[in-house]
Amino acid sequence: MNRKIHVRFLEGGNWVTSSSYSTSAFYSADSVSTLGQHCFWISRVPETIKEAQKIVNSNSDWSLCTDTRYKCAIYESSYGDVKQRWVLFESSEQKKKSILTYEKNLNPKFKKDKTALNKIGVKGFACEADARMAVERWLAKHPRYLMKDLMISVKHRRASGKRGRPKKDEPLEEFYYPACTLTMNSEEVIHEQEILGRFILASNDTDIDPEVMLSYYKEQSNVESAFKFIKDKSFHASEVYLENENRIAALAMIMVLCLMVYSITEWQFRNLLREKNISIRNQVGKPTQRPRAKWVYFLFRRVRQIDEMIDNRIVCQILNVNDELREIARLLGPNVEKYYVQKN
């Protein structure tokens, strides 16, 4: 779960308010009620919640956002006994992508579901009513399909459970095996495609503007990509295994500080490139003004410092520094540049 915490606090006699935002992993009745109104938060609502499912499937009164790729509809909720503003968003771009994926998976999913339905009747049922109910229960969970030509066959088994031909007058048990033909429910398929690209954001700030809510929430992708970098093995950090909670918290704090330095470096370097209208090469050799800090660090991977003793005098040499690296070091300022200058 990635979250950004902004607390509502008193400063100079005035309340200063901002919001936290989080993924749907945060959102539960316990978490919402625990936070209460201690701080304002924004979270995606998981669609496993029945209230959310009802809203996603509803015909909403849409309003177009400033970013025309999105439209939204406002709802009120008291989930977790906390008053909230729920905003249903629909992304046109995400909807197009989701429809392509949906259509691609439609037939494979149909075959898989058909196999799953057939497995229901493999062991048989004690009566016809149970067999029919099992099929109807499965169809209720899969409204995408319609049942056609339900047939229930009867077979006899030896009461002892043994295999082979039964003896004369040996008691037998009847078992009922359902079988049916499935067809696509075209109305349900259209409806499922229609609700693709929708998601709900919730906040206990009941006056928050939907567009501000969306803007804050979209920022979490920056946090996620940054933490992905820290967990990447190319970060070359030694693996650490801790059990003590205080040490874990301390290590997490160090990681956050490292991430802050990384983010500031990336932000500062991109601004310098844009202001001076300078580009550097990216991973495929094309010019860019928005390099990742990870790539900038990678460019310096072969730089080495060698100290030699010549005539009782230490001579420092910086190897593998080219004009490109010198320019990058110069842009990052004298505190960085000084380490890539020959020292005698």
Secondary structure, DSSP 4 states (H G I P E B T S, - for coil): --EE----EEETTEEE--EEEE-TTT-SHHHHHHHTTSSEEEEEPPTTSHHHHHHHTS----EE-SSTTEEEEEEEE-GGG--EEEEEEEEHHHHHHHHHHHHHHHHHHHHHHHHHHHHHTSS-BSSHHHHHHHHHHHHHH-TTEEEEEEEEEEEEEETT---SPPPTT--EEEEEEEEEEEEE-HHHHHHHHHTTTEEEEEES-TT--HHHHHHHHHTHHHHHHHHHHHHSGGG-PPP-----HHHHHHHHHHHHHHHHHHHHHHHHHHHHHHHHT--EE-TTS-EES---HHHHHHHTTT-EEEEEEETTEEEEEEES--HHHHHHHHHT-HHHHGGGS-B-
